[in-house]
């Protein structure tokens, strides 16, 4: 009977066959221990000389790292194993012998590993990160499906930018200018006027020449947009969604979190509601913490976000930023036009902003003024203005950066490990 490592618990005491690769091995005298991986997980297989043919035992002792095989044996309980089971081998069928596999169990430099990313993904650590990424995506779909959202796919090639064109990749779209999308938000607003509550999940691009551990050139965004939802309700949805995702990873990725040696006690407390601090109060807090040069009206950098987050044990919302440093579409705070109804959600432990969101301007006259102020009078934005002309309603939305969220939940230092094939300022290969 054929099975997978993830399903061996269902086959205790039975003889099964698994298609696997050899991740590592050790042998001594009359026994060989093979560390197997099959994509679903990792497991030890024990080859005892007295239980197999001489040919099979020699094959087990001499097999090279990343060789592929069909391996057959009995599944037995082993409390020392991370998955609780191991295989006692009776037969091995070699599929292909790998020769001179470049990533050995010894230490390698980051650049070497990035050059071999197509192989580095096979390692136990990278496997764990990708499984956690997958669980975050799965939980995302479940949360929005269960709460009545419709999945919408905005275009990747666009004629208009959501937040200005200075950090966009330009391309020719036949005889006109186009951009790779930095956000699907504008299109999602249109979809929300048709479908009520929508979300997208897709790649976004920023031509930002940054080399920090928090930045990628190509990354994935989860972007909900909601009609008849104000800023306060949007904040509640954000904290419920993030809490749901974190708890789903804790429940379904125990082995992976253990592999990464993640301190899960820091995640267990992630439950809504989250604390909030206004931009005004954040400026005062930063000055108390020694950032004496920061002035009202300046945006926060990574050190500022980290310092603010250190004052809380959960993700924290920083609300109501100055309008001058935020996007043109954000609704001003009533009675205080210089700040807008927005919030950034800052993750704990120094992982920075994972969500940016706001209530959108729904007033036609105010949006027309914004168009003039930001010189957005071209045809590329005409359709967006019409959303305020035909049945405008209060609406809000937000965007969660998947890779930063993976880094935080998994406890990873650099976002380059949180995406299968990262695109960085100096890297387009592999």
NORGI-V628965 format. One record per residue. N is the residue number from 1. RES is the residue in three letters. PSI is psi in whole degrees, -180 to 180 (* if undefined). Layout:
# NORGI-V628965
n:res:psi
N:RES:PSI
N:RES:PSI
This chain:
# NORGI-V628965
n:res:psi
1:UNK:132
2:UNK:140
3:UNK:-172
4:UNK:164
5:UNK:-38
6:UNK:-22
7:UNK:13
8:UNK:-23
9:UNK:-28
10:UNK:-7
11:UNK:23
12:UNK:130
13:UNK:-3
14:UNK:157
15:UNK:124
16:UNK:165
17:UNK:135
18:UNK:134
19:UNK:122
20:UNK:168
21:UNK:155
22:UNK:110
23:UNK:-35
24:UNK:168
25:UNK:159
26:UNK:150
27:UNK:153
28:UNK:119
29:UNK:-110
30:UNK:19
31:UNK:143
32:UNK:137
33:UNK:116
34:UNK:126
35:UNK:110
36:UNK:153
37:UNK:145
38:UNK:13
39:UNK:-33
40:UNK:-18
41:UNK:-171
42:UNK:144
43:UNK:151
44:UNK:138
45:UNK:131
46:UNK:125
47:UNK:108
48:UNK:132
49:UNK:-35
50:UNK:-12
51:UNK:-7
52:UNK:170
53:UNK:159
54:UNK:-37
55:UNK:-44
56:UNK:-40
57:UNK:-42
58:UNK:-37
59:UNK:-44
60:UNK:-41
61:UNK:-32
62:UNK:-4
63:UNK:141
64:UNK:157
65:UNK:134
66:UNK:12
67:UNK:148
68:UNK:152
69:UNK:164
70:UNK:124
71:UNK:134
72:UNK:139
73:UNK:-177
74:UNK:135
75:UNK:123
76:UNK:152
77:UNK:140
78:UNK:105
79:UNK:-18
80:UNK:-18
81:UNK:142
82:UNK:-30
83:UNK:-4
84:UNK:3
85:UNK:159
86:UNK:170
87:UNK:134
88:UNK:111
89:UNK:141
90:UNK:-24
91:UNK:144
92:UNK:130
93:UNK:110
94:UNK:129
95:UNK:-53
96:UNK:134
97:UNK:121
98:UNK:136
99:UNK:129
100:UNK:50
101:UNK:127
102:UNK:-26
103:UNK:99
104:UNK:171
105:UNK:-11
106:UNK:172
107:UNK:140
108:UNK:152
109:UNK:158
110:UNK:-43
111:UNK:-40
112:UNK:-45
113:UNK:-37
114:UNK:-35
115:UNK:-26
116:UNK:34
117:UNK:-35
118:UNK:-23
119:UNK:-34
120:UNK:-30
121:UNK:-21
122:UNK:-16
123:UNK:159
124:UNK:-41
125:UNK:-48
126:UNK:-36
127:UNK:-44
128:UNK:-42
129:UNK:-44
130:UNK:-33
131:UNK:-38
132:UNK:-42
133:UNK:-46
134:UNK:-40
135:UNK:-37
136:UNK:-42
137:UNK:-46
138:UNK:-46
139:UNK:-35
140:UNK:-50
141:UNK:-40
142:UNK:-46
143:UNK:-50
144:UNK:-33
145:UNK:-46
146:UNK:-23
147:UNK:17
148:UNK:22
149:UNK:151
150:UNK:130
151:UNK:127
152:UNK:141
153:UNK:100
154:UNK:161
155:UNK:151
156:UNK:-36
157:UNK:123
158:UNK:159
159:UNK:-2
160:UNK:149
161:UNK:146
162:UNK:-32
163:UNK:37
164:UNK:160
165:UNK:6
166:UNK:-27
167:UNK:30
168:UNK:151
169:UNK:121
170:UNK:146
171:UNK:159
172:UNK:128
173:UNK:85
174:UNK:-108
175:UNK:18
176:UNK:165
177:UNK:139
178:UNK:169
179:UNK:151
180:UNK:135
181:UNK:136
182:UNK:-8
183:UNK:145
184:UNK:8
185:UNK:-48
186:UNK:-41
187:UNK:-33
188:UNK:-32
189:UNK:-42
190:UNK:-42
191:UNK:-36
192:UNK:-32
193:UNK:-18
194:UNK:-33
195:UNK:-3
196:UNK:-78
197:UNK:123
198:UNK:165
199:UNK:156
200:UNK:159
201:UNK:111
202:UNK:176
203:UNK:145
204:UNK:160
205:UNK:135
206:UNK:119
207:UNK:55
208:UNK:123
209:UNK:68
210:UNK:142
211:UNK:17
212:UNK:165
213:UNK:-8
214:UNK:-4
215:UNK:140
216:UNK:155
217:UNK:-40
218:UNK:126
219:UNK:172
220:UNK:139
221:UNK:142
222:UNK:117
223:UNK:100
224:UNK:149
225:UNK:136
226:UNK:121
227:UNK:149
228:UNK:30
229:UNK:126
230:UNK:-180
231:UNK:-44
232:UNK:-45
233:UNK:-36
234:UNK:-42
235:UNK:-39
236:UNK:-40
237:UNK:-42
238:UNK:-46
239:UNK:-33
240:UNK:-44
241:UNK:-49
242:UNK:-42
243:UNK:-42
244:UNK:-44
245:UNK:-47
246:UNK:-45
247:UNK:-32
248:UNK:-41
249:UNK:-43
250:UNK:-39
251:UNK:-41
252:UNK:-5
253:UNK:41
254:UNK:-45
255:UNK:-44
256:UNK:-43
257:UNK:-37
258:UNK:-40
259:UNK:-40
260:UNK:-1
261:UNK:39
262:UNK:134
263:UNK:96
264:UNK:-15
265:UNK:-29
266:UNK:-23
267:UNK:-29
268:UNK:-24
269:UNK:-2
270:UNK:88
271:UNK:141
272:UNK:150
273:UNK:161
274:UNK:151
275:UNK:159
276:UNK:147
277:UNK:135
278:UNK:159
279:UNK:-43
280:UNK:-49
281:UNK:-31
282:UNK:-39
283:UNK:-45
284:UNK:-41
285:UNK:-43
286:UNK:-40
287:UNK:-38
288:UNK:-29
289:UNK:6
290:UNK:-1
291:UNK:70
292:UNK:-18
293:UNK:-13
294:UNK:136
295:UNK:153
296:UNK:133
297:UNK:-14
298:UNK:148
299:UNK:162
300:UNK:138
301:UNK:-177
302:UNK:-44
303:UNK:-36
304:UNK:-47
305:UNK:-41
306:UNK:-43
307:UNK:-39
308:UNK:-45
309:UNK:-30
310:UNK:-17
311:UNK:-1
312:UNK:155
313:UNK:7
314:UNK:170
315:UNK:146
316:UNK:136
317:UNK:128
318:UNK:118
319:UNK:160
320:UNK:64
321:UNK:161
322:UNK:140
323:UNK:-33
324:UNK:-26
325:UNK:11
326:UNK:172
327:UNK:158
328:UNK:-23
329:UNK:0
330:UNK:138
331:UNK:131
332:UNK:153
333:UNK:126
334:UNK:129
335:UNK:-3
336:UNK:78
337:UNK:-18
338:UNK:-9
339:UNK:159
340:UNK:159
341:UNK:84
342:UNK:171
343:UNK:143
344:UNK:136
345:UNK:119
346:UNK:124
347:UNK:154
348:UNK:175
349:UNK:24
350:UNK:19
351:UNK:-6
352:UNK:-164
353:UNK:128
354:UNK:-19
355:UNK:139
356:UNK:133
357:UNK:167
358:UNK:165
359:UNK:137
360:UNK:152
361:UNK:128
362:UNK:-2
363:UNK:126
364:UNK:-46
365:UNK:-43
366:UNK:-41
367:UNK:-37
368:UNK:-40
369:UNK:-39
370:UNK:-39
371:UNK:-46
372:UNK:-42
373:UNK:-33
374:UNK:8
375:UNK:51
376:UNK:40
377:UNK:-1
378:UNK:170
379:UNK:-27
380:UNK:-27
381:UNK:3
382:UNK:-42
383:UNK:-35
384:UNK:-37
385:UNK:-34
386:UNK:-20
387:UNK:-27
388:UNK:-11
389:UNK:-32
390:UNK:89
391:UNK:44
392:UNK:145
393:UNK:159
394:UNK:136
395:UNK:153
396:UNK:164
397:UNK:174
398:UNK:166
399:UNK:130
400:UNK:127
401:UNK:117
402:UNK:-47
403:UNK:-41
404:UNK:-35
405:UNK:-41
406:UNK:-46
407:UNK:-44
408:UNK:-52
409:UNK:-38
410:UNK:-15
411:UNK:41
412:UNK:137
413:UNK:-36
414:UNK:136
415:UNK:-15
416:UNK:-22
417:UNK:-4
418:UNK:0
419:UNK:143
420:UNK:-48
421:UNK:88
422:UNK:143
423:UNK:114
424:UNK:173
425:UNK:-36
426:UNK:20
427:UNK:118
428:UNK:12
429:UNK:143
430:UNK:*
